[in-house]
Amino acid sequence: MDTSLIGPRRNLTMPGLSATVGEEIEALRRVAGDRAVSLIRHEPDPLIAGIVAGWPTNFDASRATALGFRAETVFDEIIRIHVEDELGGRLP
């Protein structure tokens, strides 16, 4: 990558995908099946909820997009990439 295109501000907000927990679970079901989904437990954690509540909700990723960075379009892609990269392409 030609870093001169980035300019003096070297940090970028990368484009991303927004999905609800329910959408993520259904994507997991499509990619890995009901067995994987059956391992999920609903356990509210106030500490984690507080962390997530503090995350920004709106991002401007136009600089990164202009440089050619792209986000996945569906959460299924993120799961497939994880399976390929971290699990050697095989579901446990």
N, C-alpha and C positions, 0 to 999 in steps of 0.2 A: 504494500500500500504506500502510495506517495503521501508521506506525513505532512508535506507542505500544504496539502488541501485542508488539513485540520486547523491550521492557523495557530495562534499563540495559546488558545484555550485547549489544552490537551484532553480534557475530560469530555465524555459524550454520554448523553442519556440514550440508552439503546432502546430500539423499538421492542415492544412486547405484546403479549396476548393476555387478554382479560378473560377469566373463566371463574364461575362459581364453584364451590366445593362439589355441588351436585353434578355440574357439567364435567368436572374432573373425574368423578367416580364413574359416570357413564362412559367417558372416554376410556378409562381403565377397563371397564367391562368389555367394551368393543375390542380392545387390543389384547387383553390378557385373560378375559373370561370371568365367569361368576366366582370361580375359586379364589382368584386374587381379591375380588371385591369382598368376599366373605371374611377376609382377614381384617377389614377395617372396623375399628371400634369408635363409637362416638364418645369421646371423653373431653368435655370442655375443660380448658386450662386457662384460668384467669391471667396468668403471667403471659402466655402466648397471645391471648386476646388483646391484652394491653399493648404488646409490641405491634401487632398487626394494626390496631386502631391508630397507631402513630405514623403509619406509612402514608406517604403522599398518595393522592388518588388521581391526579392528572399530571401527565408528563408531556413535554414537547420534545419529541425525538427527531425533529426535522433535520438537524445537522447530521445525525447518524444516517438517516434515510437518504439524504442527499449524497452521502459518501458510499451508498450501496448496501448498507446494512438492512436486513429484513427480519421480521419476526415470523414465527410459524403462524399459520392461519387457523388451525384447529388444535385443540389440546392433544388429540390423538397423535399428532406429529411429535410432540414433546415426549410422550411415553415411548413411541417407537424409537426415537433417537436415544433415549435412556437405555432401552433394551439392547440396542445395537452397541452403544459405546461402553456401557457399564456391565452388561450381562453377556457380552459376546454374541449377541443376536439370538439368544435362547432364553425362553421364559423358564423360570424355576419350576 
